[in-house]
Amino acid sequence: MEKSVEQLTLVKDKIGAAEREANRPEGSTTLVAVSKTFDASHIRPVIEAGQRVFGENRVQEAQGKWPGLKAEFPDIELHLIGPLQSNKAKEAVALFDVIETVDREKIAAELAREIERQGRAPRLYVQVNTGSEPQKAGIEPREAVAFVKRCREVHGLAIEGLMCIPPAEENPGPHFALLEKLAREAGLERLSMGMSGDYELAVAFGATSVRVGSAIFGTR
Ligand SMILES: *Cc1c(COP(=O)(O)O)cnc(C)c1O
């Protein structure tokens, strides 16, 4: 058996255990398998093992491998988890089923325009820069609730949840807690948080989806 398929099983078991530990319903956390840098030949066995939700961080890279796989497996759900440039909004709306990285007015406006034009509406998350890191994408925490409101009221976008990537060197717990609090204030129920190193902790903090790459596919 492919190593990635064994790892997939292990990660799913750990998510299940974390859900039980947190008294959350089994299956309440969606596993987004992050396949960035891996090509279709590495991804295929994981699809064949039953995984259907995947994440990619670059529009162009995803365009190179996913149209074929999506044609073959129509129930794939593809998430964009990397920064979105406004000149790529058209391609992103055409290819992705979920865009997790809405973080500024210009992107919200471009997405609204493309959704209208293409008649295709990916589900949307707002990315929050919970650590206020200057090099990192995401809206500032203090602006997040108002931004969600503007996405709805000004741009007519249905925002489904919030997403964050905590600073690499910090305990992620407080960042997960902050994201949960902001989501509650914004009236949102979905939280995309937790990666290979901390997805079990994220489940304990209420993650409804975790984005796991290297723990499944190996080091990049
Ligand atoms: C790469 C990436 C992940 C997965 O990271 P791993 O540590 O490999 O699990 C999750 N979220 C985002 C936004 C990423 O870019």
The ligand as an SDF file (V2000), in Angstrom:
LIG
                    3D

 15 15  0  0  0  0  0  0  0  0999 V2000
    0.7580   23.9180    3.1880 C   0  0  0  0  0  0  0  0  0  0  0  0
   -0.4130   24.3770    3.9390 C   0  0  0  0  0  0  0  0  0  0  0  0
   -1.0620   23.5370    4.8630 C   0  0  0  0  0  0  0  0  0  0  0  0
   -0.5930   22.1370    5.1870 C   0  0  0  0  0  0  0  0  0  0  0  0
    0.6040   22.1970    5.9130 O   0  0  0  0  0  0  0  0  0  0  0  0
    1.2300   20.8650    6.5500 P   0  0  0  0  0  0  0  0  0  0  0  0
    2.0500   21.3810    7.6730 O   0  0  0  0  0  0  0  0  0  0  0  0
    2.0270   20.2290    5.4700 O   0  0  0  0  0  0  0  0  0  0  0  0
    0.1230   20.0210    7.0030 O   0  0  0  0  0  0  0  0  0  0  0  0
   -2.1840   24.0190    5.5130 C   0  0  0  0  0  0  0  0  0  0  0  0
   -2.6500   25.2670    5.2850 N   0  0  0  0  0  0  0  0  0  0  0  0
   -2.0720   26.0960    4.4000 C   0  0  0  0  0  0  0  0  0  0  0  0
   -2.6420   27.4410    4.1950 C   0  0  0  0  0  0  0  0  0  0  0  0
   -0.9300   25.6920    3.7010 C   0  0  0  0  0  0  0  0  0  0  0  0
   -0.3590   26.5290    2.8270 O   0  0  0  0  0  0  0  0  0  0  0  0
  1  2  1  0
  2  3  1  0
  2 14  2  0
  3  4  1  0
  3 10  2  0
  4  5  1  0
  5  6  1  0
  6  7  2  0
  6  8  1  0
  6  9  1  0
 10 11  1  0
 11 12  2  0
 12 13  1  0
 12 14  1  0
 14 15  1  0
M  END
$$$$
